[in-house]
Amino acid sequence: MSQRMTLEEVLKEYGVPQIKLDIHAKGSECRALREKLMDIVNLSGGREQGYLDIDCKLYIDIDDIDRYLSGERDTIGEIYAFPDDIKAYRG
């Protein structure tokens, strides 16, 4: 299961981010995604965690969705980019 890092943990481990991208979704989209992720948990008998894996390695799990839907969080997740992540194209 993924563990969400707090902003304080991000700053301590990686330094100050260059940018933070927030992720928002409609409640209906969250509920549909949550249902699919719960199917993974249920079919595996709780041995597997359902999460959404995007190429950038942003993990959105059931807890993230529940906290967003309850109003505890104002975004589903955040993507942090640091100066070292910024690459220049060389042709």
Salt bridges, closest charged atoms under 4 A:
ASP22 OD1 - LYS20 NZ 3.06
ASP53 OD2 - LYS57 NZ 3.69
ASP63 OD2 - ARG67 NH1 3.93
ASP64 OD1 - ARG4 NH2 2.77
ASP66 OD1 - ARG34 NE 2.67
GLU72 OE2 - ARG67 NE 3.12
GLU78 OE1 - ARG4 NH1 3.33
GLU78 OE2 - ARG73 NH2 2.29
